[in-house]
Amino acid sequence: MANKLICFVENFSWVDVKEHMSGIFRAWALTDWETPFAAIVNEQIVGMLFVMKTDYYSLLEIYPWISGIFVAEDYRGHRISEKLIDFANAYAKKNGFDRTYIPSEHVGLYEKYGYRYVKNIVNYGNGKDRLYVKEIK
């Protein structure tokens, strides 16, 4: 599955994160409960995300992150990202967490999934993103 995920990442349109995400898969730099999740339709990966301890930010006290959320353009509008996020939150809850965090540039997207804006954060590339949190039950 790792090779399929690498291929998916190398061919998707989110250019800014291709190298970072494919590097995670190639090195399999995931530990403990960290993991990727993939949405598969007709044996093809159409979406993915990670549940991670750290992300592209120097905020080591904040985790778990739901990050790298991407759905192929042809499959957008079918609530795939919502299903992936719900699955990731259930996984986080099962692993003892009571909240998850999502970094994003988007305004109004993750609020639909029960997340609330916390503050602006600066990533390692000096870009600004928004930090969202959701209490999971």
C-alpha positions as CSV (number, residue, x, y, z in Angstrom):
1,M,0.0,0.0,0.0
2,A,2.9,2.4,0.7
3,N,4.0,2.2,-3.0
4,K,0.4,3.0,-4.1
5,L,0.3,6.0,-1.7
6,I,3.7,7.2,-3.0
7,C,2.4,7.0,-6.6
8,F,-0.9,8.8,-5.6
9,V,1.1,11.6,-3.9
10,E,3.6,12.0,-6.8
11,N,0.7,12.4,-9.2
12,F,-1.7,14.6,-7.3
13,S,-2.1,18.4,-7.9
14,W,-1.1,19.6,-4.4
15,V,2.4,20.6,-5.6
16,D,3.5,22.3,-2.4
17,V,3.5,19.1,-0.3
18,K,4.4,16.4,-2.8
19,E,8.0,16.2,-1.8
20,H,7.3,16.3,1.9
21,M,4.6,13.7,1.8
22,S,6.3,11.3,-0.5
23,G,9.4,11.6,1.8
24,I,7.3,10.5,4.7
25,F,6.2,7.4,2.8
26,R,9.6,6.6,1.5
27,A,11.3,6.8,4.9
28,W,8.2,5.5,6.6
29,A,9.0,8.0,9.3
30,L,5.8,7.1,11.2
31,T,6.0,5.8,14.8
32,D,3.7,4.5,17.5
33,W,0.1,5.4,16.5
34,E,1.0,7.6,13.5
35,T,-0.5,6.3,10.3
36,P,-1.9,7.3,6.9
37,F,-5.4,6.6,5.8
38,A,-6.6,6.2,2.2
39,A,-10.0,6.4,0.5
40,I,-10.2,3.8,-2.2
41,V,-12.8,3.6,-5.0
42,N,-12.7,0.8,-7.5
43,E,-9.2,-0.3,-6.2
44,Q,-7.8,3.2,-6.8
45,I,-6.7,5.6,-4.1
46,V,-8.8,8.8,-4.4
47,G,-8.0,10.5,-1.1
48,M,-5.7,10.4,1.9
49,L,-4.7,11.9,5.2
50,F,-2.2,11.3,8.0
51,V,-2.7,11.1,11.7
52,M,0.6,12.4,13.1
53,K,2.5,13.5,16.2
54,T,4.1,16.5,14.5
55,D,3.5,18.4,11.3
56,Y,5.0,21.2,9.4
57,Y,5.0,23.4,12.5
58,S,7.2,23.9,15.5
59,L,4.3,23.2,17.9
60,L,5.4,19.9,19.6
61,E,2.9,20.2,22.4
62,I,0.0,20.0,20.0
63,Y,-1.1,16.6,18.7
64,P,-2.5,14.5,17.2
65,W,-2.5,16.3,13.8
66,I,-4.9,15.3,11.0
67,S,-2.8,16.5,8.1
68,G,-2.1,16.1,4.4
69,I,-5.8,15.9,3.7
70,F,-6.2,15.5,-0.1
71,V,-9.0,14.2,-2.3
72,A,-8.5,13.8,-6.1
73,E,-10.4,16.5,-8.0
74,D,-12.7,14.0,-9.8
75,Y,-13.9,12.8,-6.3
76,R,-14.5,16.1,-4.6
77,G,-18.0,16.9,-3.5
78,H,-18.7,13.3,-2.4
79,R,-17.8,13.9,1.3
80,I,-14.7,11.8,1.1
81,S,-12.6,14.2,3.1
82,E,-15.4,14.2,5.8
83,K,-15.4,10.4,5.9
84,L,-11.6,10.3,6.2
85,I,-11.6,12.8,9.0
86,D,-14.4,11.0,10.8
87,F,-12.4,7.7,10.5
88,A,-9.2,9.5,11.7
89,N,-11.0,10.9,14.7
90,A,-12.4,7.5,15.6
91,Y,-8.9,6.1,15.4
92,A,-7.5,9.0,17.6
93,K,-10.2,8.4,20.1
94,K,-9.4,4.6,20.2
95,N,-5.8,5.6,20.9
96,G,-6.8,7.7,23.9
97,F,-7.0,11.2,22.5
98,D,-9.9,13.6,23.2
99,R,-9.1,16.1,20.5
100,T,-7.5,16.4,17.1
101,Y,-5.9,19.4,15.2
102,I,-6.0,20.3,11.6
103,P,-3.8,23.0,10.0
104,S,-5.1,24.7,6.9
105,E,-5.3,27.8,4.8
106,H,-9.0,27.2,4.3
107,V,-11.7,29.2,6.0
108,G,-15.1,27.7,6.5
109,L,-14.2,24.1,5.4
110,Y,-13.3,22.3,8.6
111,E,-15.9,24.2,10.6
112,K,-18.4,22.1,8.7
113,Y,-16.8,19.0,10.3
114,G,-17.1,20.3,13.9
115,Y,-13.7,22.0,14.1
116,R,-13.2,25.5,15.5
117,Y,-10.5,28.0,14.7
118,V,-7.9,28.4,17.4
119,K,-5.3,30.8,16.0
120,N,-2.9,31.5,13.1
121,I,0.3,29.5,13.1
122,V,3.5,29.8,11.2
123,N,4.9,26.8,9.4
124,Y,8.6,25.9,8.8
125,G,8.5,27.7,5.5
126,N,7.3,30.9,7.2
127,G,3.9,30.5,5.7
128,K,0.8,31.3,7.7
129,D,-1.9,28.7,8.3
130,R,-5.0,28.4,10.5
131,L,-5.1,25.9,13.4
132,Y,-8.4,24.1,14.0
133,V,-9.3,21.8,16.9
134,K,-12.1,19.4,17.5
135,E,-13.1,17.8,20.7
136,I,-13.9,14.1,19.9
137,K,-16.3,12.1,21.9
